Amino acid sequence: MNDLPDRHAEVLRRALGLDKSDAPSKNRFAAYPGCIDWEGCRALVESGLMRDDGPLLPRPLFGPARVFRVTEAGAKAVGSTLSRSIVFNV
């Protein structure tokens, strides 16, 4: 899995649903500033393995939480691929 820190690989796998299935079943991960996964998501965005899709809505309910999605490069980094059906899975 490259030089990817274990915690980052775990975030990518969870975002793709690979923690519960052998094949990707989704492509989303919600995190908020201060949560355990926030810095990892930001680092993955900076490295091109995830993208920040903006606030989790409705904002009053979820506060500053943001939605992150795995890129093709991110899927490849954990030995997977993005199928067309999950690229924009909400």
C-alpha positions as CSV (number, residue, x, y, z in Angstrom):
1,M,0.0,0.0,0.0
2,N,2.7,2.5,-0.9
3,D,4.1,4.7,1.9
4,L,0.5,5.5,3.0
5,P,0.2,5.7,6.8
6,D,-2.1,3.0,8.2
7,R,-4.5,5.6,9.6
8,H,-4.9,7.2,6.1
9,A,-5.4,3.8,4.4
10,E,-8.1,3.1,7.0
11,V,-9.9,6.3,6.2
12,L,-9.8,5.5,2.4
13,R,-11.0,2.0,3.0
14,R,-13.9,3.2,5.2
15,A,-14.8,5.9,2.7
16,L,-15.1,3.2,0.1
17,G,-17.0,0.7,2.3
18,L,-14.1,-1.7,2.2
19,D,-14.2,-2.1,5.9
20,K,-17.5,-4.1,5.4
21,S,-17.2,-5.5,1.9
22,D,-14.5,-6.8,-0.5
23,A,-15.7,-4.4,-3.2
24,P,-16.2,-0.7,-3.0
25,S,-19.9,0.1,-2.1
26,K,-19.7,3.9,-1.5
27,N,-17.5,6.9,-1.8
28,R,-18.0,9.3,1.0
29,F,-16.5,10.1,4.4
30,A,-17.7,12.8,6.8
31,A,-15.3,14.5,9.2
32,Y,-15.3,17.7,11.2
33,P,-12.5,19.9,12.6
34,G,-11.1,18.4,15.7
35,C,-12.3,14.8,15.1
36,I,-9.8,12.0,15.0
37,D,-9.9,11.7,11.2
38,W,-9.9,15.4,10.3
39,E,-6.1,15.9,9.9
40,G,-5.9,12.6,7.9
41,C,-8.6,13.7,5.5
42,R,-6.9,17.1,5.0
43,A,-3.6,15.3,4.3
44,L,-5.3,12.9,1.9
45,V,-6.8,15.9,0.0
46,E,-3.4,17.6,-0.1
47,S,-1.9,14.4,-1.6
48,G,-4.6,14.0,-4.2
49,L,-6.0,10.8,-2.7
50,M,-9.3,12.4,-1.6
51,R,-11.2,15.6,-2.5
52,D,-13.2,17.9,-0.2
53,D,-16.8,18.0,-1.5
54,G,-17.9,20.7,1.0
55,P,-20.2,21.0,4.0
56,L,-22.3,18.1,5.1
57,L,-25.9,19.4,4.8
58,P,-28.1,20.4,6.5
59,R,-25.4,22.6,8.1
60,P,-27.4,23.5,11.2
61,L,-27.6,19.8,12.1
62,F,-24.1,18.7,11.2
63,G,-22.2,22.0,12.0
64,P,-18.7,22.2,10.5
65,A,-18.6,18.6,9.2
66,R,-17.4,18.2,5.6
67,V,-17.8,15.4,3.0
68,F,-14.7,13.9,1.5
69,R,-14.6,11.6,-1.5
70,V,-11.8,9.2,-2.6
71,T,-10.2,9.9,-5.9
72,E,-9.0,7.3,-8.4
73,A,-5.5,7.6,-7.0
74,G,-6.8,7.1,-3.5
75,A,-8.7,3.9,-4.5
76,K,-5.6,2.7,-6.3
77,A,-3.5,3.4,-3.1
78,V,-5.6,0.8,-1.2
79,G,-5.6,-1.7,-4.0
80,S,-9.1,-0.8,-5.3
81,T,-10.8,1.0,-8.2
82,L,-13.8,3.3,-8.4
83,S,-16.6,1.9,-10.4
84,R,-18.8,4.4,-12.3
85,S,-21.7,3.6,-10.0
86,I,-19.9,4.8,-6.8
87,V,-17.9,7.7,-8.1
88,F,-20.7,10.1,-7.3
89,N,-22.5,8.0,-4.6
90,V,-24.2,10.2,-2.1
